Amino acid sequence: GSDTLTTCNLIVYDNGGANDNYAVSCNSTLVIFPEVSGNSIAVSGNFHTENCCDYLRFYDGVGTNGNMLGQYQGTGTIPTLVASSGPMTIVFVSDNGLQYEGFELNVSCVSCTPPENLTASNIDYASAELSWTGLSSLYVVEYKAEDDTVWTTETTSDTSLTLTNLHDYTVYIVNVYSNCNGELSPATTI
């Protein structure tokens, strides 16, 4: 069925609860609103569903017309997903076949939303241009070569940054955070 909640601290389970498998033929929609105006819903957790036919989807905003934040099936961990507009819609669908343990989702509220639409362009042997969108007046960018353990950190008030002194033929991991008066948002990563 469908339901709505207003909260900033909750654990959400599938219809089997914390200890039982979910039921067959589920088609559930849950819309979660933050209880504090100006905050956004953040969700993370674990899932174990049938790999082929059952899925868990997350949408930004109310309903399924917003940006899909992620779809998960099989077994794994859901990274922190943050709704940019406040509420988040969660959809769970299962067929009439196998049932598994389902999911456990940790719901919280954040007041500092992460940047969106992070892209890298004009990549050459020693540099790359990053760009993103966001509402913050300050951003923290951290990056490192895939095999390194040390992060390089830069701060900018722009929604773009050119990384320099990169190594040729090297894969880099980049995280961009909004800095809201000292509080960092969850990372947006490429």
ChimeraX attribute file (.defattr): number of C-alpha atoms within 10 A of each C-alpha:
attribute: neighborCount
match mode: 1-to-1
recipient: residues
	/A:1	9
	/A:2	10
	/A:3	10
	/A:4	12
	/A:5	13
	/A:6	14
	/A:7	15
	/A:8	19
	/A:9	14
	/A:10	14
	/A:11	13
	/A:12	16
	/A:13	18
	/A:14	20
	/A:15	16
	/A:16	15
	/A:17	14
	/A:18	15
	/A:19	9
	/A:20	13
	/A:21	18
	/A:22	21
	/A:23	18
	/A:24	15
	/A:25	13
	/A:26	17
	/A:27	14
	/A:28	16
	/A:29	20
	/A:30	19
	/A:31	20
	/A:32	23
	/A:33	23
	/A:34	23
	/A:35	18
	/A:36	15
	/A:37	9
	/A:38	12
	/A:39	21
	/A:40	27
	/A:41	30
	/A:42	27
	/A:43	22
	/A:44	16
	/A:45	18
	/A:46	15
	/A:47	22
	/A:48	21
	/A:49	24
	/A:50	19
	/A:51	13
	/A:52	10
	/A:53	14
	/A:54	25
	/A:55	21
	/A:56	22
	/A:57	17
	/A:58	26
	/A:59	23
	/A:60	25
	/A:61	23
	/A:62	18
	/A:63	17
	/A:64	16
	/A:65	10
	/A:66	15
	/A:67	13
	/A:68	16
	/A:69	16
	/A:70	14
	/A:71	14
	/A:72	19
	/A:73	17
	/A:74	16
	/A:75	16
	/A:76	13
	/A:77	14
	/A:78	18
	/A:79	13
	/A:80	15
	/A:81	22
	/A:82	28
	/A:83	26
	/A:84	22
	/A:85	15
	/A:86	24
	/A:87	24
	/A:88	28
	/A:89	25
	/A:90	24
	/A:91	20
	/A:92	21
	/A:93	16
	/A:94	23
	/A:95	16
	/A:96	11
	/A:97	11
	/A:98	15
	/A:99	19
	/A:100	20
	/A:101	21
	/A:102	29
	/A:103	25
	/A:104	19
	/A:105	18
	/A:106	17
	/A:107	21
	/A:108	20
	/A:109	24
	/A:110	21
	/A:111	18
	/A:112	23
	/A:113	28
	/A:114	25
	/A:115	25
	/A:116	18
	/A:117	11
	/A:118	18
	/A:119	15
	/A:120	16
	/A:121	11
	/A:122	9
	/A:123	13
	/A:124	13
	/A:125	12
	/A:126	13
	/A:127	16
	/A:128	18
	/A:129	15
	/A:130	20
	/A:131	18
	/A:132	16
	/A:133	14
	/A:134	18
	/A:135	15
	/A:136	19
	/A:137	13
	/A:138	18
	/A:139	24
	/A:140	17
	/A:141	22
	/A:142	18
	/A:143	19
	/A:144	18
	/A:145	16
	/A:146	11
	/A:147	10
	/A:148	10
	/A:149	7
	/A:150	10
	/A:151	14
	/A:152	10
	/A:153	13
	/A:154	13
	/A:155	15
	/A:156	14
	/A:157	13
	/A:158	14
	/A:159	18
	/A:160	17
	/A:161	17
	/A:162	13
	/A:163	16
	/A:164	12
	/A:165	9
	/A:166	17
	/A:167	13
	/A:168	10
	/A:169	9
	/A:170	12
	/A:171	12
	/A:172	14
	/A:173	14
	/A:174	22
	/A:175	18
	/A:176	28
	/A:177	25
	/A:178	28
	/A:179	22
	/A:180	17
	/A:181	10
	/A:182	9
	/A:183	12
	/A:184	19
	/A:185	21
	/A:186	21
	/A:187	21
	/A:188	20
	/A:189	17
	/A:190	14
